[in-house]
Amino acid sequence: MGTLDFLNSLEAPTAQVISIDIDSIEPDEKQPRKRFRPMDGNIDDHVQTALEELADDIAAVGLTQPIIVREVDDGRYNIIAGERRWRAFRLNRDRGLPDSQAIPAIVRQDLVASKLRLVQLSENLQRDDLTDLEVARFLRDTLDEYPDLQKQELAKVMNKSGQYISRVLALLDPKWADVVDFGLITYASLLEQFRPLPPEVQEQLKEKARAEGRSLTSGDIRAAKEATKVEQKAPPQPTGPVGVSAELVAKVEDLIAQQAPENETYRPSAAAKAGTTGVSRDRIKDTGGDAVIPAGTGVLSAVAQQKREARLTLQQIATMLNNGALPDLSHTVNLSLPVEEMKQSITVLGGTLPDDDSQLPTVLAATINKLA
């Protein structure tokens, strides 16, 4: 059975619900949620408020879903899923509300330890959001304790991607302990934005957060990135003539002499020959120059020199032929004809249409040649 199928079957209708004294039940110390067990013993106000609201709901409508426990000793039970409901029930007991001494529960002794961790993670994600750091610590402890458990299996329970698991676990990397352990960064997504920043920018952000006594935000990181872009200036551009070695100048001149077309010469301007006063001859400076043109027309095709392109309609060409204005009928004429007109021409001239339209020009020419 897959993980998700297993989780869906935890509270099947066939499971027996019994009432267990709340004082016989204890939370699991390895449970991912740590907000009810802070080191200083003080529960955050918003956590306490949410617990009281849940207790009020239970007092009004009763417990709609039993908790899940497993028996650890004779008459003692450990919570698998439902610690918030158990604490709300106990709060109602302390308030003196009736029917709050025993809580409905399902006892499951058939769950292996690794599956218990998946159940607890799924339960907490569905009931109330865990902090990224709570998730990261739980994932690390679970993977360390049960190496056969795959990240993909955890990702399925969390309805997240495998990449998300890696991002969350990055919160526990010792490299980022100074920002995570002191609360400067509390979200995995924020750390992912923080990590690629240059070290000097990271230090500036940390100093800012410490000075203001708060955690960093996405806005802080975006502002730091924009400031970094503004500070990045283009490298200084060289001014004045650029120094070039005399050896390189000689090689370039030799290359020009070897590659120059036949009957074509390079004639530098007088300014280029004279150079500029105070500038050494091993420096190159753009001084303009005369246009380089062929000395003659020998390099050009004689045929090309004697022809010019004329764009004419078929009617104009027909007029030329009818009046004997074009004695040489061997000239090649490029026609751009619509496909349908080309097909019609082939059919009228007695030709056979090809299967492929790309062959139409060849078939048309062959059909005309047969009639010539």
C-alpha positions in Angstrom: 0.0 0.0 0.0 1.3 3.4 -0.9 1.9 6.2 1.6 -1.1 8.2 0.6 -3.4 5.2 0.6 -2.1 4.2 4.0 -2.8 7.7 5.4 -6.3 7.6 3.9 -7.0 4.3 5.7 -5.8 5.3 9.2 -9.3 6.2 10.4 -11.3 3.6 8.5 -14.9 2.9 9.6 -13.8 -0.5 10.9 -11.4 1.1 13.4 -12.7 1.0 17.0 -13.1 4.3 18.9 -12.7 4.2 22.6 -12.6 6.8 25.3 -9.2 7.2 27.1 -8.5 9.4 30.2 -6.5 12.4 28.9 -4.1 12.1 31.8 -3.1 8.6 30.5 -2.0 10.2 27.2 1.3 11.9 26.4 2.5 13.7 23.3 5.3 12.2 21.2 8.5 14.1 21.9 9.6 13.4 18.3 6.5 15.0 16.9 7.4 17.8 14.4 5.4 20.6 16.1 7.4 22.2 18.9 5.3 25.2 19.6 3.6 23.6 22.6 7.0 22.7 24.1 9.2 25.8 23.9 12.5 25.8 25.8 11.4 28.7 28.0 8.0 27.2 28.7 6.1 30.2 27.3 3.7 29.5 24.4 3.3 32.2 21.8 0.1 34.3 22.2 -1.2 33.4 18.7 -0.6 29.7 19.3 -2.5 29.9 22.6 -5.3 31.8 21.0 -5.7 29.2 18.3 -5.8 26.5 20.9 -8.5 28.2 22.9 -10.6 28.7 19.7 -10.3 25.0 19.1 -11.3 24.2 22.7 -14.4 26.5 22.2 -15.4 24.6 19.1 -15.0 21.2 20.8 -17.1 22.5 23.7 -19.8 23.7 21.3 -20.1 20.8 18.9 -18.0 18.0 20.4 -14.9 16.3 18.9 -15.7 15.5 15.3 -12.6 13.3 14.7 -10.9 11.1 17.3 -7.2 11.3 17.9 -4.9 8.3 17.1 -2.7 6.8 19.8 -0.6 3.7 20.4 -0.1 2.0 23.7 3.4 2.3 25.1 3.0 0.9 28.6 0.2 -0.7 30.6 -2.5 1.9 30.5 -0.3 4.6 29.0 -0.7 5.9 25.5 1.4 8.0 23.1 -0.2 10.4 20.6 0.3 9.5 16.9 -1.9 12.2 15.5 -4.1 14.8 17.3 -2.0 16.6 19.8 -3.8 19.9 19.3 -7.2 18.2 19.9 -5.8 16.5 23.0 -4.5 19.8 24.4 -7.8 21.6 23.6 -9.7 18.8 25.4 -7.4 19.1 28.4 -7.9 22.9 28.4 -11.7 22.3 28.6 -11.1 19.9 31.5 -9.1 22.6 33.3 -11.9 25.1 32.6 -14.3 22.7 34.4 -16.4 21.8 31.4 -18.2 18.5 31.6 -17.3 15.4 29.4 -13.7 16.6 29.1 -11.9 14.1 31.2 -11.8 11.3 28.6 -11.2 11.8 24.8 -12.3 9.6 21.9 -9.3 7.8 20.4 -8.3 5.1 18.0 -5.6 2.8 19.2 -3.1 1.6 16.5 -0.4 -0.8 17.4 0.2 -2.0 13.8 2.1 1.1 12.5 5.8 0.8 12.0 8.0 3.7 13.4 8.7 5.2 10.0 5.0 5.3 9.1 4.3 7.0 12.4 6.5 9.8 11.3 4.7 10.2 8.0 1.4 10.2 9.8 2.5 12.9 12.2 3.9 15.1 9.4 0.7 14.7 7.4 -1.5 15.4 10.4 0.3 18.7 11.2 0.4 19.9 7.7 -3.4 19.4 7.3 -4.4 20.8 10.7 -2.1 23.9 11.2 0.9 25.1 9.2 4.3 24.2 10.6 7.2 26.7 10.3 9.8 25.8 7.7 12.3 25.3 10.5 10.1 22.8 12.3 9.5 20.9 9.0 13.3 20.9 8.3 14.2 19.6 11.7 11.6 16.9 11.6 12.6 15.8 8.1 16.3 15.6 9.1 15.6 13.6 12.2 13.2 11.3 10.4 15.7 10.7 7.5 18.5 10.1 10.0 16.5 7.7 12.0 14.9 5.9 9.1 17.4 6.0 6.2 15.2 3.6 4.1 12.6 6.3 4.0 12.9 8.2 0.7 12.6 12.0 0.2 10.1 11.3 -2.5 7.8 9.6 0.0 8.0 12.5 2.3 7.3 14.9 -0.6 4.2 12.9 -1.4 2.8 13.3 2.1 3.6 17.0 2.0 2.1 17.4 -1.5 5.4 19.1 -2.4 8.2 18.4 -4.9 11.5 16.8 -4.1 13.2 20.2 -4.7 11.1 21.6 -1.9 12.5 19.1 0.5 16.0 20.1 -0.4 15.2 23.8 -0.1 13.7 23.3 3.4 16.7 21.1 4.6 19.0 23.9 3.5 17.8 25.8 6.6 19.9 23.3 8.7 23.1 23.8 6.7 25.8 25.0 9.2 26.8 27.6 6.6 23.6 29.5 7.2 23.4 28.9 11.0 24.1 32.6 11.8 21.0 33.7 9.9 18.7 30.8 10.7 19.4 30.1 14.4 19.1 33.8 15.3 15.8 34.2 13.4 17.2 36.5 10.7 15.8 34.1 8.1 12.7 31.9 8.9 11.5 30.8 5.5 13.2 28.3 3.1 12.1 30.4 0.1 13.8 33.5 1.6 17.1 31.6 2.2 17.0 30.5 -1.4 16.9 34.2 -2.4 19.6 35.1 0.1 22.1 32.4 -0.8 23.3 33.6 -4.3 23.9 37.2 -3.0 27.6 38.3 -2.9 29.1 37.8 0.6 29.5 41.6 1.2 25.8 42.1 0.4 24.8 39.2 2.8 26.8 40.8 5.6 25.1 44.2 5.0 21.7 42.6 5.2 22.5 40.7 8.4 23.8 43.9 10.0 20.6 45.7 9.0 18.4 43.0 10.5 20.3 42.9 13.7 20.3 46.6 14.1 16.6 46.8 13.6 15.9 43.7 15.7 13.8 41.9 13.1 13.9 39.1 10.5 14.8 39.8 6.9 12.1 40.0 4.2 11.9 39.5 0.5 11.7 43.3 0.2 15.1 43.6 1.9 16.7 41.2 -0.6 15.1 42.8 -3.6 16.3 46.2 -2.5 19.8 44.8 -2.0 19.8 43.3 -5.5 18.7 46.6 -7.1 21.4 48.5 -5.2 24.0 46.0 -6.3 22.9 46.6 -10.0 23.2 50.3 -9.6 26.7 50.1 -8.1 28.0 47.9 -11.0 29.6 50.3 -13.4 31.0 49.7 -16.8 34.7 49.2 -16.9 36.7 52.4 -17.7 37.2 52.9 -21.4 40.7 53.7 -22.8 41.3 57.3 -23.8 43.7 58.5 -26.5 45.6 56.4 -28.9 45.8 52.7 -28.3 49.2 51.2 -28.1 50.0 48.3 -30.5 53.3 46.5 -30.8 55.4 47.3 -34.0 55.5 43.5 -34.7 51.7 43.3 -34.8 51.6 46.3 -37.1 54.0 44.7 -39.5 52.0 41.4 -39.6 48.8 43.3 -40.4 50.5 45.2 -43.2 51.9 41.9 -44.7 48.4 40.3 -44.4 46.8 43.2 -46.3 49.4 43.0 -49.0 49.0 39.3 -49.4 45.2 39.3 -49.4 44.5 42.4 -51.5 42.4 41.5 -54.7 44.1 41.6 -58.1 44.5 45.1 -59.5 43.4 46.7 -56.2 45.7 48.7 -54.0 45.6 50.3 -50.6 46.4 54.0 -50.6 46.6 55.5 -47.0 45.8 59.2 -46.7 48.4 61.8 -46.3 47.4 62.3 -42.7 47.8 58.6 -42.0 51.2 58.6 -43.6 52.4 61.7 -41.6 51.0 60.5 -38.3 50.3 62.9 -35.4 53.0 65.0 -33.8 54.0 63.5 -30.5 52.6 60.1 -31.1 55.0 57.2 -31.6 54.8 55.2 -34.9 53.9 52.0 -33.0 50.5 53.4 -32.1 47.4 53.2 -34.3 44.9 56.1 -34.5 41.9 56.4 -36.8 42.6 59.4 -39.1 40.0 58.7 -41.8 41.6 57.8 -45.1 40.9 57.6 -48.8 38.3 55.2 -50.2 39.8 52.0 -51.5 38.4 51.4 -55.0 39.4 49.0 -57.8 42.0 50.4 -60.2 40.0 49.0 -63.1 37.0 46.8 -64.0 39.1 43.8 -64.8 38.1 42.1 -61.6 34.4 42.2 -62.5 32.7 39.8 -64.9 32.4 41.2 -68.4 29.0 39.5 -68.8 27.7 41.1 -65.6 28.9 44.5 -66.8 26.9 44.2 -70.0 23.5 43.2 -68.4 20.9 45.0 -66.4 17.8 43.7 -64.7 14.4 44.8 -66.0 11.2 44.0 -64.1 8.4 43.6 -66.7 4.9 42.1 -66.8 4.1 39.3 -69.2 2.0 41.7 -71.2 5.0 44.0 -71.7 7.2 41.0 -72.7 4.5 39.9 -75.2 4.5 43.5 -76.7 8.3 43.3 -77.1 8.1 40.0 -78.9 5.2 40.9 -81.1 7.0 44.0 -82.3 10.4 42.2 -82.9 12.1 44.4 -80.2 13.7 41.3 -78.6 15.6 39.4 -81.3 17.4 37.0 -78.9 14.8 34.6 -77.4 17.4 32.6 -75.4 17.4 35.1 -72.5 16.3 33.6 -69.2 13.3 35.2 -67.5 12.3 34.6 -63.9 8.6 34.4 -63.4 6.8 34.3 -60.0 3.5 32.6 -60.8 0.6 31.6 -58.5 0.5 27.8 -58.0 -3.0 27.5 -59.5 -2.0 29.4 -62.7 1.1 27.3 -63.1 -1.1 24.1 -62.9 -3.5 25.6 -65.4 -0.7 26.4 -67.8 0.6 22.8 -67.6 -2.9 21.4 -68.2 -3.6 23.8 -71.2 -0.3 22.9 -72.8 -1.0 19.2 -72.5 1.3 18.4 -69.6 0.7 16.1 -66.6 0.5 17.7 -63.1 3.1 16.3 -60.6 2.1 14.9 -57.2 4.4 17.4 -55.5 3.8 21.1 -56.1 7.5 21.8 -55.7 8.0 20.1 -59.1 5.6 22.4 -60.9 8.4 24.8 -62.3 10.3 21.8 -63.7 7.2 20.2 -65.2 6.1 23.5 -66.8 9.5 24.0 -68.5 9.5 20.5 -69.8 6.0 20.8 -71.2 6.9 24.0 -73.0 10.0 22.5 -74.4 8.0 19.7 -76.0 6.0 22.2 -77.9 9.0 24.3 -79.0 
